Amino acid sequence: MVDLDKMLYNDARKEFTLSSMTGFGIDGGDEEKRQDFEQVRGEFESNSVVAAIQDHIKQKTALGDGLIKRVATLR
C-alpha cells in the first residue's frame, strides 16, 4: 500500500545527490557545493516534502495495520 509513497521518497532523495547540485558552489569544490545547496534547499531529512511523505507512510501503515487487526477478529 505504501509502495507509491516509497517511490516518491526515493525520487526525492535523488534531488539531494551531489550530481543534482549543479549550479551550486560553482567557485568551490564538492564541500562548498554541498554547503551552498543546503543553504538554499536544506537537508534531505528536514525537507518539508520529505517529512510529509514520511508522515503519510506512517499514517497509511497504521491505518492498514489497524484494518488487518479488525479483519482478523472477524474470523
N, C-alpha and C positions, 0 to 999 in steps of 0.2 A: 504493500500500500504506500510505502514511502519511497519507492524507487525513483519516482519523478523528482521528489524533493532532494534525494541524494544526488541525482544527476545535476540539479540546479546548484547544489553546494559544491560539487566537483568543478562545475563550469565556472563558478565564482572564484574558486581557488586559482584557476588559470589566469584570471585577471590580475593576480598578485605575484606572478612569477617574474623573475628578472628579465626575461625576454619581452614581457609586456610593458616594461618600464621605459620603452623607447621615448626619447624626448625629455626624460628626467635626468638631472645631474649631468648634463651634456659635457660640462667642462671638468668632470672628475671621473673617478673610477667606479667600480661596482658599488662600493660602500656609499659613496656620495649619491649615486643614482638611487639606491635603496632609501636613504635618508630623505632625499628630495621627494621621492614617491610617497613615502609615509607621511610627510608633512602635508601633502596635497590630498591623498586618498585615505590615509590612516592605515592601521594594521588590519590584517585579514580577520582575526578573531573578534575585533571590536567594531568591525564594519556593520552598519545598521541592517543592510540587506542580508548579510551572512547570519547575523543574530536572529533576524526574522525567519529565515529558512530553518535554522536550528530549533527555534521555538515551535515552528509548525510541525517539524518532525516529532518533537516530544509530545505535542498535543495529539497528533494523529496516532502515535504509538499508544499513548494512554487510552485513547478512545477505542482503538482496536482491541487492546488487552482487556478493557472492561467489557466490551461486547462478547469476546470469547469466553470470559468467565460467566456471563449471564447465560449464554447459549449452553455452556457445559452443565449448568444447574437444571436445564430443561430435560436432560436425559433420564 
